[in-house]
């Protein structure tokens, strides 16, 4: 379901707020194992010696929830959830 906005309607630097979303470690690792199996995403031991020093989420995983958290026309968020 669309709220009537298109990519070209967005402005550089435009922001929006969405509700907080907690992703548990086991889900983060499972996502990475399937879609982005780099050591810093799937192994705490390997991640400890990475540039991050600890386990980090895949960038793909941080972006994946975005379509369901995009504000709708009224700004209440979750436009895709209204379907």
C-alpha positions as YAML, in Angstrom:
chain: A
units: angstrom
residues:
- id: 1
  name: UNK
  ca: [0.00, 0.00, 0.00]
- id: 2
  name: UNK
  ca: [1.50, 3.34, -1.02]
- id: 3
  name: UNK
  ca: [1.19, 6.63, 0.78]
- id: 4
  name: UNK
  ca: [1.57, 8.55, -2.50]
- id: 5
  name: UNK
  ca: [5.25, 9.47, -2.15]
- id: 6
  name: UNK
  ca: [7.92, 8.43, -4.60]
- id: 7
  name: UNK
  ca: [11.72, 8.36, -4.46]
- id: 8
  name: UNK
  ca: [11.96, 11.72, -6.22]
- id: 9
  name: UNK
  ca: [9.75, 13.25, -3.50]
- id: 10
  name: UNK
  ca: [12.51, 12.74, -0.93]
- id: 11
  name: UNK
  ca: [15.02, 15.49, -0.17]
- id: 12
  name: UNK
  ca: [18.69, 15.02, 0.72]
- id: 13
  name: UNK
  ca: [18.99, 15.08, 4.48]
- id: 14
  name: UNK
  ca: [15.30, 14.43, 5.07]
- id: 15
  name: UNK
  ca: [14.71, 12.32, 8.17]
- id: 16
  name: UNK
  ca: [11.87, 10.50, 9.87]
- id: 17
  name: UNK
  ca: [11.39, 8.75, 13.16]
- id: 18
  name: UNK
  ca: [10.19, 5.21, 13.59]
- id: 19
  name: UNK
  ca: [9.47, 3.22, 16.67]
- id: 20
  name: UNK
  ca: [12.34, 1.43, 18.40]
- id: 21
  name: UNK
  ca: [13.05, -2.07, 17.17]
- id: 22
  name: UNK
  ca: [15.01, -4.57, 19.25]
- id: 23
  name: UNK
  ca: [16.74, -7.37, 17.36]
- id: 24
  name: UNK
  ca: [18.03, -10.15, 19.57]
- id: 25
  name: UNK
  ca: [21.53, -11.54, 19.07]
- id: 26
  name: UNK
  ca: [20.36, -14.97, 17.90]
- id: 27
  name: UNK
  ca: [18.20, -13.38, 15.18]
- id: 28
  name: UNK
  ca: [21.07, -11.10, 14.15]
- id: 29
  name: UNK
  ca: [23.43, -14.06, 13.78]
- id: 30
  name: UNK
  ca: [20.83, -16.17, 11.94]
- id: 31
  name: UNK
  ca: [20.23, -13.35, 9.44]
- id: 32
  name: UNK
  ca: [23.96, -12.95, 8.87]
- id: 33
  name: UNK
  ca: [24.51, -16.68, 8.44]
- id: 34
  name: UNK
  ca: [21.96, -16.70, 5.64]
- id: 35
  name: UNK
  ca: [22.52, -13.35, 3.93]
- id: 36
  name: UNK
  ca: [25.89, -11.83, 4.95]
- id: 37
  name: UNK
  ca: [28.14, -14.49, 6.52]
- id: 38
  name: UNK
  ca: [31.14, -12.34, 7.39]
- id: 39
  name: UNK
  ca: [33.06, -13.20, 10.57]
- id: 40
  name: UNK
  ca: [32.18, -10.00, 12.45]
- id: 41
  name: UNK
  ca: [28.47, -10.83, 11.96]
- id: 42
  name: UNK
  ca: [28.40, -14.56, 12.79]
- id: 43
  name: UNK
  ca: [31.14, -15.27, 15.36]
- id: 44
  name: UNK
  ca: [31.76, -13.48, 18.64]
- id: 45
  name: UNK
  ca: [35.29, -14.87, 18.71]
- id: 46
  name: UNK
  ca: [36.13, -13.67, 15.18]
- id: 47
  name: UNK
  ca: [34.39, -10.35, 15.79]
- id: 48
  name: UNK
  ca: [36.57, -9.73, 18.86]
- id: 49
  name: UNK
  ca: [39.62, -9.43, 16.61]
- id: 50
  name: UNK
  ca: [37.85, -7.38, 13.93]
- id: 51
  name: UNK
  ca: [37.96, -3.61, 13.55]
- id: 52
  name: UNK
  ca: [34.76, -3.46, 15.63]
- id: 53
  name: UNK
  ca: [36.06, -5.53, 18.56]
- id: 54
  name: UNK
  ca: [32.69, -7.20, 19.04]
- id: 55
  name: UNK
  ca: [29.80, -8.78, 17.17]
- id: 56
  name: UNK
  ca: [28.02, -6.31, 14.86]
- id: 57
  name: UNK
  ca: [24.85, -6.55, 12.78]
- id: 58
  name: UNK
  ca: [25.07, -6.73, 9.03]
- id: 59
  name: UNK
  ca: [24.23, -3.47, 7.30]
- id: 60
  name: UNK
  ca: [21.71, -5.45, 5.29]
- id: 61
  name: UNK
  ca: [20.00, -6.46, 8.52]
- id: 62
  name: UNK
  ca: [19.80, -2.89, 9.77]
- id: 63
  name: UNK
  ca: [18.14, -1.85, 6.49]
- id: 64
  name: UNK
  ca: [15.81, -4.85, 6.12]
- id: 65
  name: UNK
  ca: [13.07, -3.64, 8.54]
- id: 66
  name: UNK
  ca: [12.94, -0.16, 6.95]
- id: 67
  name: UNK
  ca: [10.09, -0.75, 4.46]
- id: 68
  name: UNK
  ca: [7.69, -1.74, 7.24]
- id: 69
  name: UNK
  ca: [8.77, 1.18, 9.42]
- id: 70
  name: UNK
  ca: [8.41, 3.94, 6.82]
- id: 71
  name: UNK
  ca: [5.92, 6.57, 8.00]
- id: 72
  name: UNK
  ca: [2.60, 6.61, 6.20]
- id: 73
  name: UNK
  ca: [0.85, 9.77, 4.99]
- id: 74
  name: UNK
  ca: [-0.38, 10.55, 8.51]
- id: 75
  name: UNK
  ca: [3.10, 10.01, 9.96]
- id: 76
  name: UNK
  ca: [2.05, 7.13, 12.19]
- id: 77
  name: UNK
  ca: [4.57, 4.68, 10.71]
- id: 78
  name: UNK
  ca: [4.29, 1.14, 9.49]
- id: 79
  name: UNK
  ca: [2.49, 1.80, 6.20]
- id: 80
  name: UNK
  ca: [3.13, -1.76, 5.01]
- id: 81
  name: UNK
  ca: [1.54, -3.16, 8.16]
- id: 82
  name: UNK
  ca: [-1.83, -1.60, 7.30]
- id: 83
  name: UNK
  ca: [-2.28, -3.99, 4.37]
...
